[in-house]
Amino acid sequence: MQGWVREEGHCSTGAAGVDVSKHELVVAPAGASAVMRFSNDTAGHGELCRRMSKAQRQDGPLRVGLEASGGYERKIAAALRKAGLEVIVFQPAQVRAYAHYLGQRAKTDPIDARLIALCTAARQGRARQVDKRIAQLAEHLTYIEQIEEDIARLKTRLDGFAAGRFKSLIEADIKRLKQRRAAAIRALVKALREHPDLGRRLDLVAGIDGIGERTALALLIRMPELGSMTREQAASLAGLAPFDVQSGKADRIRHIQGGRTRVRRSIYAAALPAAFNWNVAIIDLYQRLMARGKNHKRALVACARKLVIYANAVLQRGTPWTKTIPNQ
């Protein structure tokens, strides 16, 4: 397997891009015009891994990039990692931004595969190592999140009915889903606690006033990097860091953007009760910001950001959160 490009000034590792769909994998080396196609199933995964492993043995380290595609990329990413290849999973927005930078407007599977390969070649540094245990737990958490979304939809639908018969049916569905959600959370906690180190991390984060078990699960599974970064990085990764918007004489209001949506949703939901009932430090922060003229939403975002910083701090130290330790 020839043609893996090693970009000067970026890295000495060969790069390839894989465009993933439900049934097919389209593979392209960086800088090459030809593409290869494999079925997105066990047989196709095995053949692709064999060919890439052979290329790596012959030509040196090979880095493979994929674009997240609703979960269809998970099995091939795991297979490639198991085969000893460095794998980077890009978010679609990252790939499209690179396409805009290159002026690439057309979009086909081969074009996307080549584009992903170029992104992979340009990526600086090593890819983050993926904890296989977290990947399995993440799928379980996704199931819980989808149940919660179904409950929210049913609650909205409930308001549209006046007839008692229909309201009773919807209320029964909500009750059933709530029971399923509770059982799924218990099962997820049990699965996580089978690993003592993860159980310890869960206890540390859930021990913070205002962060319950459900929110702690979201933080640990959706942000496994917590505890290994600065407070600023943690806030940014959660999408809760305010960014400057300044150009020339224009200096607009700072606002949050990006980050991991599901984490931000969970921690923002926890911030409201924390700011009114559960966490003395967060209550004080909320009241000080409101007294300074901040609106409710901006104050609540700051409270959510502080909760993420607390979680990062306790995991860095490995000791429980307390109200008396400064600079948390």
Backbone bond lengths (Angstrom), bond angles and torsions (degrees), N, CA, C in turn:
res aa  C-N    CA-C-N  psi(-1)  N-CA   C-N-CA  omega(-1)  CA-C   N-CA-C  phi
1 M - - - 1.471 - - 1.528 107.73 -
2 Q 1.297 117.87 110.97 1.461 121.18 -171.88 1.527 110.18 -113.89
3 G 1.329 114.89 165.25 1.455 120.54 170.07 1.505 115.87 100.69
4 W 1.348 118.52 8.33 1.452 119.41 178.94 1.522 109.45 -71.69
5 V 1.318 116.40 116.80 1.463 121.45 -173.62 1.515 110.87 -79.27
6 R 1.335 116.54 138.17 1.464 123.07 176.04 1.526 106.94 -114.76
7 E 1.311 115.51 100.99 1.459 122.11 -171.24 1.522 111.52 -68.65
8 E 1.324 116.80 125.86 1.459 121.27 175.16 1.525 109.57 -66.75
9 G 1.328 115.42 135.30 1.457 119.64 177.96 1.510 114.79 84.02
10 H 1.355 116.71 -6.71 1.464 118.90 179.03 1.520 110.23 -111.71
11 C 1.285 118.61 -64.51 1.447 121.23 -179.81 1.518 108.46 -160.51
12 S 1.330 115.45 161.41 1.460 120.65 179.87 1.518 110.46 -93.31
13 T 1.321 116.80 11.54 1.454 121.35 -177.23 1.517 110.00 -99.24
14 G 1.338 117.19 137.90 1.458 121.19 174.92 1.515 110.02 -66.46
15 A 1.322 116.27 153.23 1.457 120.36 -175.63 1.515 111.13 -131.36
16 A 1.320 115.47 143.44 1.459 122.01 175.11 1.514 108.46 -140.23
17 G 1.334 116.13 151.94 1.456 121.28 177.68 1.519 110.47 -118.65
18 V 1.319 115.71 142.59 1.470 121.01 179.42 1.519 108.91 -124.55
19 D 1.325 116.32 118.30 1.461 120.64 172.81 1.523 107.44 -90.52
20 V 1.332 115.71 122.20 1.467 121.35 -172.22 1.517 110.31 -106.71
21 S 1.328 115.88 129.02 1.463 121.28 169.86 1.517 107.99 -127.28
22 K 1.306 116.87 -178.80 1.459 120.03 -175.28 1.527 112.16 -60.72
23 H 1.329 116.64 -39.19 1.463 119.87 -173.05 1.520 114.71 -112.29
24 E 1.348 117.94 -13.04 1.462 118.93 -170.80 1.521 112.19 -141.50
25 L 1.338 115.01 149.70 1.457 123.11 172.69 1.529 107.16 -116.73
26 V 1.322 116.05 123.94 1.463 121.20 176.00 1.521 106.96 -107.54
27 V 1.330 116.82 122.33 1.462 122.24 -171.07 1.521 109.57 -117.39
28 A 1.346 115.76 134.59 1.465 120.68 179.10 1.516 109.88 -139.46
29 P 1.359 117.49 133.22 1.471 119.96 170.04 1.527 108.85 -72.48
30 A 1.328 117.27 148.73 1.461 120.96 177.73 1.517 109.89 -60.35
31 G 1.313 115.52 130.89 1.451 120.90 176.02 1.511 114.95 83.07
32 A 1.328 119.19 -3.22 1.469 121.66 -178.50 1.516 110.11 -99.26
33 S 1.318 117.29 154.57 1.461 121.62 179.42 1.523 111.69 -91.75
34 A 1.330 116.94 -28.79 1.461 120.46 -177.59 1.525 110.88 -78.48
35 V 1.323 115.99 148.73 1.459 121.58 175.11 1.523 109.37 -127.77
36 M 1.312 115.77 160.30 1.461 121.96 175.47 1.510 108.64 -120.32
37 R 1.311 117.12 152.05 1.451 121.73 -178.13 1.526 110.30 -124.39
38 F 1.338 115.49 136.23 1.455 122.09 178.50 1.524 107.85 -135.21
39 S 1.319 116.27 151.07 1.456 119.56 175.81 1.522 109.23 -73.53
40 N 1.333 115.90 143.96 1.459 120.57 179.67 1.529 108.67 -88.08
41 D 1.333 115.08 67.80 1.460 122.14 176.76 1.526 107.74 -147.56
42 T 1.305 116.91 -177.08 1.459 120.77 -175.38 1.517 112.20 -57.76
43 A 1.334 116.70 -43.38 1.468 120.34 -179.08 1.530 110.71 -64.84
44 G 1.329 116.46 -44.54 1.461 119.98 179.95 1.515 112.02 -65.80
45 H 1.329 117.07 -38.60 1.462 121.16 177.73 1.525 110.28 -62.05
46 G 1.334 115.52 -44.78 1.462 119.50 -179.45 1.514 112.37 -61.60
47 E 1.341 116.89 -43.57 1.463 120.52 -179.69 1.524 111.25 -65.97
48 L 1.334 117.78 -43.08 1.460 120.67 179.32 1.525 110.94 -63.61
49 C 1.316 116.80 -43.78 1.468 120.40 179.79 1.520 111.33 -63.55
50 R 1.316 117.28 -40.56 1.475 120.13 178.20 1.520 110.94 -62.20
51 R 1.321 117.17 -44.40 1.461 119.82 -177.33 1.533 111.15 -69.12
52 M 1.316 116.75 -38.98 1.464 119.06 179.61 1.527 111.68 -72.55
53 S 1.314 117.26 -36.17 1.470 120.27 176.20 1.524 110.24 -63.31
54 K 1.326 116.43 -40.16 1.466 120.57 177.79 1.524 110.56 -63.83
55 A 1.350 116.42 -43.26 1.467 120.24 178.74 1.521 110.67 -62.84
56 Q 1.319 117.08 -37.00 1.454 120.52 179.81 1.526 111.53 -68.75
57 R 1.315 117.03 -38.15 1.469 120.29 177.97 1.527 110.77 -66.29
58 Q 1.327 116.10 -36.40 1.466 120.43 -176.50 1.528 112.39 -80.66
59 D 1.333 116.69 -42.35 1.465 120.73 -169.44 1.519 115.13 -111.46
60 G 1.327 118.37 -4.62 1.458 120.51 -178.74 1.514 112.05 104.02
61 P 1.342 117.75 -175.94 1.468 122.79 -173.83 1.528 112.70 -52.98
62 L 1.317 115.01 139.18 1.455 121.74 -178.29 1.526 109.46 -127.02
63 R 1.315 115.71 126.51 1.467 122.48 179.34 1.523 108.72 -105.81
64 V 1.337 116.35 132.70 1.460 121.30 -176.38 1.525 109.25 -118.02
65 G 1.325 116.10 129.76 1.458 121.12 177.81 1.512 111.25 -108.87
66 L 1.318 116.33 141.09 1.456 122.69 175.21 1.522 108.55 -132.45
67 E 1.315 116.05 157.80 1.454 121.41 175.31 1.520 108.59 -105.64
68 A 1.328 117.03 131.91 1.464 120.47 177.63 1.525 109.40 -57.80
69 S 1.333 115.90 131.47 1.466 119.31 -175.00 1.528 110.39 -139.58
70 G 1.307 115.76 56.99 1.456 120.21 175.31 1.509 115.30 68.41
71 G 1.317 117.76 21.46 1.460 121.04 177.72 1.514 114.10 103.09
72 Y 1.341 117.75 -14.35 1.454 119.97 -179.83 1.531 112.48 -66.54
73 E 1.338 115.80 -17.69 1.466 120.29 -178.07 1.525 113.16 -87.80
74 R 1.322 118.35 -10.90 1.470 120.41 -170.20 1.516 112.78 -64.50
75 K 1.324 117.44 -46.76 1.462 119.90 -174.94 1.533 111.68 -68.14
76 I 1.329 117.27 -41.00 1.466 118.35 -179.89 1.527 110.22 -70.96
77 A 1.336 117.51 -35.07 1.466 119.85 176.87 1.524 110.16 -62.72
78 A 1.340 116.78 -43.51 1.465 120.46 178.84 1.525 110.91 -64.52
79 A 1.333 117.23 -39.75 1.465 120.70 -179.41 1.527 110.97 -65.79
80 L 1.325 117.02 -41.17 1.458 120.64 179.77 1.526 111.12 -66.51
81 R 1.316 116.93 -40.60 1.469 119.71 177.29 1.526 110.71 -64.34
82 K 1.312 116.41 -41.16 1.465 120.26 179.06 1.520 110.97 -62.57
83 A 1.335 115.75 -30.18 1.468 120.66 179.25 1.531 112.04 -79.97
84 G 1.325 117.61 0.69 1.461 121.35 176.00 1.509 115.13 91.24
85 L 1.329 117.49 15.68 1.461 121.04 -179.74 1.523 110.55 -96.96
86 E 1.319 115.87 147.62 1.465 120.76 175.02 1.524 108.15 -80.10
87 V 1.330 116.80 125.83 1.461 121.64 -174.73 1.524 109.95 -120.97
88 I 1.324 116.05 132.99 1.468 122.48 174.67 1.521 107.93 -119.51
89 V 1.328 116.82 126.78 1.469 121.27 176.16 1.525 107.77 -104.92
90 F 1.327 116.06 113.84 1.460 122.04 -179.70 1.522 110.30 -90.71
91 Q 1.327 115.72 149.82 1.453 120.81 170.06 1.532 108.30 -79.85
92 P 1.339 117.98 146.58 1.469 120.23 -178.73 1.530 113.31 -53.07
93 A 1.339 116.98 -36.99 1.467 119.72 -179.24 1.523 111.29 -63.07
94 Q 1.328 117.33 -33.69 1.463 120.39 178.80 1.528 110.68 -65.61
95 V 1.319 116.13 -43.86 1.467 120.59 -178.39 1.523 110.28 -67.61
96 R 1.344 117.09 -42.17 1.460 119.30 -179.58 1.526 111.07 -66.99
97 A 1.334 117.21 -35.69 1.464 119.85 177.38 1.521 110.27 -62.99
98 Y 1.333 116.39 -39.27 1.463 119.77 178.22 1.526 110.33 -67.66
99 A 1.336 116.98 -35.48 1.461 120.58 176.63 1.526 110.79 -63.38
100 H 1.336 117.06 -42.15 1.472 120.38 177.68 1.532 110.25 -62.95
101 Y 1.327 116.19 -39.67 1.463 120.49 178.87 1.529 110.83 -60.82
102 L 1.329 116.48 -39.00 1.468 121.06 179.93 1.522 112.85 -83.03
103 G 1.340 116.53 -8.42 1.460 119.33 -176.75 1.514 112.79 75.40
104 Q 1.322 116.82 24.97 1.461 122.20 -177.61 1.525 109.38 -92.05
105 R 1.322 116.84 108.73 1.454 120.42 -177.35 1.524 112.80 -99.56
106 A 1.322 116.81 -32.72 1.470 119.92 179.53 1.526 109.91 -66.52
107 K 1.318 114.98 151.69 1.466 119.72 -177.54 1.529 109.32 -141.60
108 T 1.312 116.24 107.59 1.458 123.01 171.98 1.524 107.36 -133.99
109 D 1.303 117.70 169.25 1.462 120.07 -179.97 1.542 111.75 -60.82
110 P 1.341 119.65 -47.27 1.472 118.89 177.36 1.528 112.97 -62.40
111 I 1.348 116.96 -40.15 1.461 119.96 178.43 1.525 109.87 -62.43
112 D 1.330 116.48 -43.87 1.464 120.35 179.53 1.522 111.23 -63.06
113 A 1.341 117.42 -40.08 1.465 120.54 179.49 1.524 110.48 -62.46
114 R 1.339 116.88 -43.29 1.474 120.09 178.68 1.524 110.64 -65.80
115 L 1.335 116.42 -39.00 1.461 121.07 179.68 1.528 110.71 -64.15
116 I 1.321 116.80 -43.51 1.469 121.18 178.14 1.528 109.77 -63.09
117 A 1.338 116.69 -37.75 1.465 120.23 177.89 1.524 111.07 -62.35
118 L 1.328 117.15 -41.61 1.463 120.54 178.60 1.527 111.30 -66.47
119 C 1.339 116.64 -40.07 1.465 120.26 175.37 1.522 110.66 -59.50
120 T 1.320 115.43 -41.20 1.461 121.34 -178.19 1.519 111.07 -65.78
121 A 1.331 116.38 -41.86 1.462 120.80 179.24 1.521 111.35 -66.19
122 A 1.336 116.20 -33.96 1.468 120.29 -177.26 1.521 113.00 -81.73
123 R 1.302 117.73 -15.20 1.470 121.58 -176.23 1.526 110.60 -65.85
124 Q 1.325 116.39 127.68 1.461 121.85 179.94 1.527 110.30 -86.19
125 G 1.307 116.92 144.37 1.459 121.60 173.35 1.506 113.47 77.69
126 R 1.329 114.91 175.13 1.451 122.04 -179.45 1.526 110.65 -80.94
127 A 1.332 115.61 149.87 1.455 120.39 175.16 1.526 109.89 -70.21
128 R 1.330 115.96 147.43 1.454 120.19 177.87 1.516 110.43 -64.93
129 Q 1.327 116.14 134.64 1.454 120.59 177.92 1.531 109.86 -69.74
130 V 1.312 115.57 134.90 1.466 120.85 -177.25 1.523 109.63 -98.22
131 D 1.329 115.26 129.64 1.458 121.57 175.66 1.532 107.77 -82.46
132 K 1.324 117.17 114.49 1.460 121.02 -177.43 1.522 111.72 -58.66
133 R 1.312 116.89 -32.87 1.460 120.36 -179.91 1.530 110.65 -64.73
134 I 1.326 115.98 -40.76 1.466 120.19 -179.72 1.530 110.04 -65.92
135 A 1.330 116.84 -38.80 1.466 120.12 179.97 1.524 111.09 -60.55
136 Q 1.322 117.02 -39.74 1.465 120.72 178.65 1.529 111.02 -69.20
137 L 1.321 116.44 -41.13 1.464 120.16 178.88 1.527 111.57 -67.06
138 A 1.328 116.33 -31.43 1.470 120.44 -178.93 1.521 111.39 -63.39
139 E 1.309 116.97 -37.23 1.462 119.74 178.80 1.528 110.36 -65.55
140 H 1.320 116.18 -39.36 1.466 121.55 177.25 1.539 110.03 -63.30
141 L 1.334 116.19 -42.91 1.468 120.18 178.95 1.521 111.18 -65.25
142 T 1.325 117.56 -37.63 1.465 121.27 177.06 1.526 110.59 -58.73
143 Y 1.327 116.44 -40.38 1.467 121.02 177.81 1.529 110.44 -60.98
144 I 1.328 117.13 -42.99 1.466 121.46 178.61 1.531 110.16 -63.74
145 E 1.323 116.77 -43.79 1.465 120.76 179.76 1.524 111.37 -61.99
146 Q 1.316 116.68 -37.94 1.461 119.63 179.09 1.528 111.49 -68.56
147 I 1.338 117.68 -36.15 1.464 120.71 174.50 1.530 109.52 -61.71
148 E 1.331 116.50 -43.88 1.465 120.46 179.76 1.522 111.25 -62.39
149 E 1.322 117.11 -37.84 1.466 120.67 177.00 1.526 110.74 -65.35
150 D 1.335 116.79 -38.88 1.469 120.70 177.60 1.534 110.59 -64.32
151 I 1.327 116.80 -40.56 1.469 120.76 178.17 1.524 110.37 -62.51
152 A 1.320 116.61 -44.13 1.470 120.68 -179.93 1.525 110.86 -62.06
153 R 1.337 117.09 -41.25 1.470 120.16 178.66 1.530 111.17 -63.95
154 L 1.328 116.58 -41.95 1.455 120.10 -179.86 1.531 111.24 -65.37
155 K 1.331 117.16 -38.11 1.465 120.13 178.17 1.531 110.78 -63.75
156 T 1.331 116.17 -38.69 1.462 119.84 176.63 1.524 110.38 -66.25
157 R 1.315 116.59 -41.80 1.466 121.52 -179.62 1.526 111.04 -64.64
158 L 1.329 116.14 -33.29 1.468 121.21 -177.65 1.523 111.76 -58.08
159 D 1.332 116.62 -36.66 1.465 120.83 -177.62 1.529 112.71 -68.21
160 G 1.326 117.05 -16.13 1.459 119.94 -176.50 1.511 114.43 -90.14
161 F 1.330 117.84 0.32 1.463 120.90 -177.79 1.524 110.54 -116.50
162 A 1.321 114.41 136.58 1.461 120.70 176.61 1.521 111.23 -100.89
163 A 1.330 116.37 -31.53 1.467 120.74 -177.64 1.522 110.73 -68.18
164 G 1.331 115.43 130.77 1.448 120.02 -177.70 1.507 114.02 -62.49
165 R 1.345 117.31 -32.09 1.462 120.46 -177.55 1.523 111.32 -63.01
166 F 1.318 115.76 -45.35 1.466 119.55 -179.32 1.523 111.36 -70.06
167 K 1.327 115.99 -38.75 1.459 119.43 179.02 1.527 110.28 -62.92
168 S 1.320 116.48 -37.72 1.472 120.06 179.25 1.523 111.04 -64.91
169 L 1.330 116.75 -40.08 1.465 120.44 179.07 1.528 111.14 -63.67
170 I 1.337 116.22 -43.97 1.459 120.31 -179.46 1.525 110.56 -67.39
171 E 1.346 116.72 -40.90 1.462 119.89 177.97 1.524 111.55 -62.65
172 A 1.328 116.74 -35.62 1.467 120.43 176.81 1.530 110.77 -65.76
173 D 1.335 115.93 -39.18 1.472 119.82 177.53 1.526 110.96 -64.65
174 I 1.328 116.30 -41.52 1.472 120.60 178.87 1.521 110.18 -62.61
175 K 1.324 116.77 -45.08 1.469 120.48 179.40 1.532 110.99 -60.37
176 R 1.341 115.91 -43.73 1.462 120.00 179.49 1.527 111.50 -62.42
177 L 1.333 117.33 -42.32 1.462 120.88 -179.63 1.527 111.48 -68.72
178 K 1.325 116.74 -35.92 1.465 119.47 177.01 1.530 111.17 -63.44
179 Q 1.317 116.13 -39.31 1.466 119.98 177.43 1.527 110.46 -65.43
180 R 1.330 115.88 -41.18 1.465 119.82 178.56 1.522 110.95 -65.29
181 R 1.337 116.11 -39.43 1.470 120.17 178.11 1.518 110.85 -61.73
182 A 1.338 116.88 -47.00 1.465 120.61 -179.27 1.529 110.95 -60.53
183 A 1.335 116.53 -42.17 1.466 120.19 179.53 1.527 110.75 -65.97
184 A 1.344 116.43 -38.73 1.470 120.21 -179.77 1.525 111.04 -67.28
185 I 1.322 118.01 -38.02 1.468 121.43 177.79 1.524 110.05 -65.14
186 R 1.336 116.88 -43.09 1.465 120.11 178.27 1.527 110.73 -60.84
187 A 1.321 116.10 -41.98 1.460 120.20 179.89 1.530 111.36 -66.01
188 L 1.346 116.64 -38.04 1.461 120.35 179.25 1.523 111.04 -66.81
189 V 1.321 116.69 -43.10 1.465 120.33 178.18 1.529 110.09 -61.50
190 K 1.319 116.61 -42.19 1.467 120.84 179.27 1.530 110.41 -62.24
191 A 1.343 116.38 -44.25 1.464 120.16 179.56 1.525 111.32 -64.08
192 L 1.329 116.73 -40.22 1.460 120.16 179.43 1.525 111.18 -66.58
193 R 1.318 117.26 -39.53 1.469 120.78 -177.34 1.524 112.84 -73.65
194 E 1.315 117.97 -6.66 1.464 119.88 172.45 1.531 110.96 -67.21
195 H 1.325 115.75 -15.43 1.463 121.95 177.61 1.531 106.95 -111.27
196 P 1.324 119.19 107.40 1.472 121.85 -173.78 1.521 114.08 -54.78
197 D 1.338 117.90 -38.00 1.462 119.32 -178.70 1.525 111.22 -67.02
198 L 1.336 117.12 -38.92 1.461 120.12 178.04 1.526 110.71 -70.68
199 G 1.337 116.38 -36.51 1.458 119.64 176.79 1.516 111.49 -62.26
200 R 1.340 116.34 -38.88 1.460 120.81 177.57 1.530 110.68 -64.79
201 R 1.313 117.01 -41.68 1.469 120.77 177.92 1.529 110.80 -63.33
202 L 1.328 116.45 -39.84 1.463 120.16 178.61 1.527 110.56 -62.41
203 D 1.328 117.17 -43.41 1.468 120.80 179.75 1.523 111.30 -62.41
204 L 1.335 116.63 -40.16 1.462 120.19 -178.89 1.530 111.31 -64.49
205 V 1.328 116.42 -46.01 1.469 119.65 -176.78 1.527 110.95 -73.60
206 A 1.334 117.17 -42.93 1.470 120.41 179.93 1.526 111.53 -67.96
207 G 1.345 117.14 -16.34 1.459 120.69 178.49 1.513 114.02 -79.12
208 I 1.316 117.59 -5.82 1.470 121.58 177.16 1.522 108.73 -78.86
209 D 1.313 117.01 127.50 1.467 120.63 178.67 1.530 109.69 -56.20
210 G 1.331 115.56 126.09 1.458 120.13 178.19 1.514 113.92 99.21
211 I 1.340 117.56 -13.15 1.463 120.71 176.20 1.524 107.63 -108.64
212 G 1.316 115.90 108.41 1.453 120.39 178.82 1.516 111.67 -83.41
213 E 1.310 115.03 -178.83 1.468 120.64 -176.96 1.521 112.09 -62.25
214 R 1.350 116.83 -40.26 1.471 120.11 -178.75 1.522 111.06 -64.88
215 T 1.321 117.20 -43.25 1.471 120.56 178.86 1.521 110.73 -68.06
216 A 1.331 117.39 -38.48 1.459 121.14 178.28 1.522 111.19 -61.69
217 L 1.332 116.55 -39.19 1.470 120.30 177.17 1.530 110.73 -61.40
218 A 1.331 116.04 -43.53 1.469 119.58 179.70 1.520 111.20 -62.18
219 L 1.332 117.45 -43.31 1.459 121.07 -178.95 1.529 111.45 -64.49
220 L 1.318 116.75 -45.30 1.469 120.11 -175.87 1.523 112.57 -70.84
221 I 1.332 116.85 -37.08 1.464 120.32 -175.29 1.523 111.45 -86.44
222 R 1.318 117.53 -40.11 1.468 120.70 -178.85 1.524 112.71 -84.02
223 M 1.355 116.97 -19.66 1.468 120.89 178.28 1.531 109.68 -131.89
224 P 1.323 117.82 66.13 1.473 119.67 -178.71 1.523 113.41 -63.66
225 E 1.344 117.29 -13.53 1.466 120.94 178.77 1.529 112.68 -74.44
226 L 1.327 117.31 -12.93 1.468 120.35 -178.54 1.522 111.08 -52.98
227 G 1.326 115.13 135.80 1.460 120.64 -178.92 1.509 113.42 96.50
228 S 1.340 116.64 -10.38 1.469 120.17 -179.38 1.522 111.38 -121.49
229 M 1.339 116.57 21.53 1.464 120.33 -177.63 1.524 109.43 -142.72
230 T 1.319 115.08 171.64 1.459 119.71 177.09 1.524 109.61 -77.29
231 R 1.322 115.77 166.05 1.466 120.27 178.57 1.526 111.12 -62.66
232 E 1.338 116.54 -36.52 1.469 120.42 178.88 1.527 110.75 -65.89
233 Q 1.336 116.60 -42.26 1.460 120.27 178.46 1.521 111.40 -64.60
234 A 1.324 116.42 -39.68 1.466 120.33 179.56 1.527 110.77 -62.67
235 A 1.330 116.68 -44.68 1.463 120.87 179.57 1.524 111.06 -64.23
236 S 1.331 116.60 -39.40 1.458 120.70 -179.98 1.521 111.19 -67.41
237 L 1.338 116.79 -42.15 1.460 120.83 -178.47 1.524 111.03 -64.61
238 A 1.327 116.72 -32.02 1.463 120.65 177.82 1.529 112.13 -81.29
239 G 1.331 116.96 -4.90 1.466 119.79 -178.57 1.504 113.16 75.26
240 L 1.344 117.03 27.85 1.463 121.60 -177.09 1.520 112.91 -118.57
241 A 1.334 117.65 9.33 1.456 121.32 179.02 1.527 109.87 -90.99
242 P 1.326 118.69 127.13 1.464 120.30 178.37 1.530 111.11 -75.28
243 F 1.315 116.90 131.28 1.461 121.35 -178.97 1.525 110.77 -107.84
244 D 1.338 115.43 143.18 1.453 120.66 176.99 1.522 110.28 -70.00
245 V 1.314 116.45 143.47 1.467 122.43 174.38 1.524 106.58 -127.78
246 Q 1.336 116.69 92.14 1.469 121.46 -174.73 1.518 109.67 -134.98
247 S 1.325 115.88 134.19 1.455 121.47 176.56 1.520 107.91 -151.50
248 G 1.354 116.38 120.46 1.454 119.70 -177.95 1.519 110.65 60.44
249 K 1.312 116.60 -127.18 1.455 121.16 179.66 1.527 112.51 -86.79
250 A 1.338 115.66 -11.08 1.465 119.46 -179.25 1.525 109.75 -80.86
251 D 1.306 116.86 127.54 1.471 122.69 178.39 1.518 107.62 -134.67
252 R 1.324 115.78 92.51 1.461 121.07 -172.06 1.522 111.36 -84.87
253 I 1.306 114.68 170.67 1.468 121.46 -179.97 1.524 109.60 -64.27
254 R 1.318 115.85 135.06 1.463 120.29 177.47 1.531 108.97 -67.48
255 H 1.340 115.44 146.06 1.458 119.00 -179.85 1.521 109.97 -147.97
256 I 1.335 115.57 159.47 1.458 120.91 178.85 1.522 108.93 -86.31
257 Q 1.326 115.51 155.33 1.455 120.38 176.12 1.521 109.38 -165.18
258 G 1.326 115.27 161.65 1.460 120.91 176.74 1.520 112.63 67.85
259 G 1.309 115.24 -152.92 1.454 120.65 179.98 1.515 112.36 79.69
260 R 1.310 114.98 -171.89 1.468 122.08 -177.07 1.523 109.62 -95.06
261 T 1.317 114.38 108.97 1.462 121.54 -169.78 1.520 112.93 -58.04
262 R 1.325 117.43 -44.05 1.468 119.74 -175.43 1.526 111.23 -68.55
263 V 1.328 116.22 -35.22 1.465 118.92 175.85 1.523 109.64 -65.39
264 R 1.319 116.29 -47.61 1.468 120.42 -178.26 1.526 110.68 -60.15
265 R 1.327 117.13 -40.71 1.464 120.55 179.59 1.526 111.06 -62.57
266 S 1.327 116.91 -42.75 1.468 120.60 -178.54 1.521 111.85 -67.44
267 I 1.334 116.53 -46.29 1.459 119.24 -175.39 1.531 110.73 -73.28
268 Y 1.322 117.92 -30.83 1.470 120.82 177.16 1.526 110.02 -67.17
269 A 1.344 116.38 -38.95 1.463 120.19 177.73 1.525 111.16 -64.51
270 A 1.334 116.36 -33.21 1.464 120.35 179.61 1.527 111.53 -76.72
271 A 1.332 116.87 -25.58 1.468 120.52 -174.77 1.522 112.37 -66.20
272 L 1.336 118.18 -34.34 1.466 120.47 -176.60 1.530 111.98 -63.49
273 P 1.343 119.26 -55.58 1.473 117.33 177.53 1.525 112.80 -65.13
274 A 1.347 116.93 -31.08 1.467 119.30 178.14 1.521 110.74 -63.89
275 A 1.341 116.23 -38.03 1.470 121.12 -176.69 1.524 113.14 -77.62
276 F 1.330 116.85 -11.60 1.468 119.04 -178.50 1.530 113.22 -116.83
277 N 1.351 116.34 -21.83 1.459 117.43 -172.30 1.526 116.08 -135.95
278 W 1.338 118.12 -40.62 1.453 119.53 -159.62 1.514 116.80 -101.43
279 N 1.319 118.69 -31.63 1.460 120.38 -172.26 1.527 109.61 -122.34
280 V 1.310 116.26 114.34 1.475 121.11 -175.60 1.519 111.17 -59.81
281 A 1.327 116.87 -42.65 1.467 120.37 -179.09 1.526 111.50 -65.25
282 I 1.332 116.64 -39.18 1.466 121.00 179.24 1.527 110.40 -71.43
283 I 1.327 117.26 -38.82 1.471 120.90 176.13 1.529 110.00 -59.36
284 D 1.335 115.88 -44.16 1.476 120.56 179.51 1.520 110.91 -64.06
285 L 1.352 116.92 -42.10 1.466 120.95 178.91 1.520 110.47 -61.76
286 Y 1.320 117.20 -47.12 1.470 121.19 -179.18 1.528 110.86 -59.59
287 Q 1.317 116.79 -46.24 1.470 120.47 -177.63 1.523 111.42 -65.89
288 R 1.351 117.33 -39.20 1.467 120.32 178.60 1.529 111.21 -64.28
289 L 1.323 116.74 -41.55 1.463 120.29 -179.58 1.525 111.11 -67.54
290 M 1.329 117.38 -40.93 1.458 120.19 178.17 1.528 110.65 -64.98
291 A 1.345 116.76 -37.52 1.467 120.70 179.09 1.527 111.36 -65.97
292 R 1.331 116.47 -27.98 1.471 121.16 179.04 1.519 112.19 -84.60
293 G 1.343 117.97 3.27 1.451 121.23 175.47 1.514 115.46 96.53
294 K 1.340 118.18 5.38 1.456 119.90 177.17 1.532 109.24 -71.57
295 N 1.336 116.37 147.20 1.457 117.41 177.14 1.531 110.54 -79.96
296 H 1.319 115.85 168.95 1.468 121.41 -174.36 1.532 112.16 -56.71
297 K 1.316 116.79 -45.33 1.459 119.46 -175.35 1.520 111.66 -65.35
298 R 1.329 117.64 -44.34 1.458 120.27 -179.72 1.529 111.04 -64.94
299 A 1.320 116.69 -37.89 1.459 120.09 177.91 1.522 110.57 -66.02
300 L 1.329 116.61 -38.56 1.458 120.48 -178.93 1.536 111.08 -70.15
301 V 1.321 117.25 -36.54 1.469 120.48 175.31 1.529 110.08 -61.24
302 A 1.332 116.53 -42.13 1.467 120.00 177.99 1.531 111.19 -62.89
303 C 1.325 116.88 -36.88 1.469 120.69 177.60 1.523 110.72 -67.26
304 A 1.326 116.66 -41.17 1.469 120.40 177.67 1.527 110.47 -63.02
305 R 1.335 115.69 -41.70 1.467 120.14 178.41 1.529 110.40 -61.30
306 K 1.322 117.06 -41.01 1.462 120.77 -179.83 1.530 111.17 -65.20
307 L 1.316 117.70 -36.46 1.467 120.30 177.73 1.530 111.05 -63.91
308 V 1.331 116.91 -40.27 1.473 120.16 177.07 1.524 110.03 -63.79
309 I 1.327 116.75 -40.53 1.468 121.27 179.14 1.531 110.38 -64.10
310 Y 1.312 116.80 -40.08 1.468 120.33 176.24 1.533 110.27 -60.42
311 A 1.335 116.17 -45.94 1.466 120.34 -178.88 1.523 111.08 -61.83
312 N 1.322 116.40 -42.01 1.459 120.18 178.56 1.522 110.76 -64.11
313 A 1.347 116.33 -38.39 1.468 120.71 -177.67 1.523 112.17 -67.02
314 V 1.335 117.80 -45.39 1.467 119.27 -177.70 1.527 111.23 -66.86
315 L 1.332 116.70 -33.39 1.462 119.38 178.80 1.526 111.13 -73.92
316 Q 1.330 117.47 -33.36 1.462 120.25 175.36 1.516 111.23 -64.42
317 R 1.338 116.79 -45.49 1.455 121.40 -177.44 1.524 112.56 -78.44
318 G 1.329 115.49 -31.67 1.450 119.35 -175.22 1.517 112.85 76.23
319 T 1.317 116.71 19.60 1.465 121.20 178.97 1.531 108.95 -126.91
320 P 1.326 118.05 152.56 1.462 121.07 -176.35 1.525 113.21 -61.80
321 W 1.310 115.29 154.97 1.460 122.13 177.03 1.515 110.06 -73.04
322 T 1.337 116.60 138.72 1.460 121.66 174.10 1.515 108.97 -134.10
323 K 1.299 115.94 159.56 1.466 120.33 -178.58 1.527 111.87 -77.73
324 T 1.338 117.30 -12.98 1.464 119.89 -170.93 1.515 113.87 -99.98
325 I 1.351 118.28 -13.69 1.468 119.69 -177.36 1.514 109.31 -78.64
326 P 1.337 119.25 122.62 1.469 121.56 -178.58 1.521 111.55 -73.46
327 N 1.345 114.15 162.61 1.467 122.21 173.88 1.517 112.96 61.10
328 Q 1.339 118.32 30.54 1.459 119.55 176.59 1.528 108.55 -80.79
